[in-house]
Amino acid sequence: MTASSLVTTSRTSFGNASELRCRECGASYPLGAQHACFECFGPLEVHYDYPTVTRELIEAGPQSIWRYASLLPVPPDIASRPTTNPGRTPLVRADNLARALGMRRLWVKDERANPTHSFKDRVVAVALAAALELGHRVLACPSTGNLANAVVAAAARAGIDSVVLVPASLEQQKILTSAVYGGLLVTVDGSYDDVNRLASELAETRDDWAFVNVNVRPYYAEGSKTIGYEIAEDLGWRLPRQIVVPVASGAQLVKIHKAFGEFAALGLVPDTAVRVYGAQASGCAPVSAAFAAGQDVVAPVRPDTIARSLAIGNPADGPYVLDVVRSTGGVVADAPDDEIVDSIRLLAATEGIFGETAVGVTLAVLRRLLAAGQIDPDEETVIINSGDGLKTLDAVAGAVRVPPPIRASLAEFTRTYDAVLPGGDGR
């Protein structure tokens, strides 16, 4: 137990959040920089005394995640503070993709529109608010890329220092887009799980550092709820019947499900059953393997996949993903790298959305679920695109053909055009 784990703060500085509570044994703790239960070492989660919330109050709020501030562990004045103001990303009705898949109604929640082009801006914004309330002046994280981008950007905006640790094998696009913001970027030989172990050791010795996904993780994870809130609001204050979510640590899936339950409990949406599905890459599928085997324990694996943003071999929320999926009648499944790449291209070609490898995983798993009859093509379905394909160009580089240059000649263009589109007349 370090000094930072004992720091607490007043309830008012975290809005309507009331306490931290262990997911396993139910032990309660004051709000502070603590992420594990002292009794059973289970993970802690934020609990609230919810106020009266109406659709009208939310709709009158800012065009960012702070329209849901009353349901997050953040100060009441958060919207006036210097943050990257993520959220309010588009929910795209994907009719072309739906037709290609034989589905009736399909939506893509497109997280590319966030400040650093992934959903991680949401979770970091909430973690930053907690870190500042607790007196931390360094924002830090272990990351597979997107989180590092979000941390360095948020820290720069807030005027504090940042330290991010990433695997040296990460895509260069993600490394460069972290380095550009300044702060300390450390590349580590090893997997994300190696990086995460190092970060956990640092968090025990650096009392003034807030590791967003370690010592302030309970607050950080709550940011993913805003994806679920926005989906419900953008569907006209109702829930979809099915949702497919990529699984890395698993927190995003668990928190989206929590968001749906909160909105229903508050009377903001009808209490509709939503089947929740999890998607993993076959090269890093510990939760999918546990689901298929009917197990409750998720055995760690060594990742080997192009979907590096999902390459967490020992997912912290894996058991809770299993609980959510099983309780809602969903499935956790996985897909190989070739299908991931093909699905990235399919989404781009049908809807003009170039997503990173995580959405390739999500769409590839959706296609597999449809083929296996494990998801209903006639029910309204949402899939999550958690980031921008410009961050993972290497994944598609070998699958996309760029033709050689031609001379600036009408005749040569016509020959090229006719070769690509047989029967074309060049006009």
Summary of the structure (lengths in Angstrom):
residues: 427
radius of gyration: 21.8
end to end distance: 72.5
largest distance: 77.6
contacts: 1574
relative contact order: 0.12
helix: 43%
strand: 17%
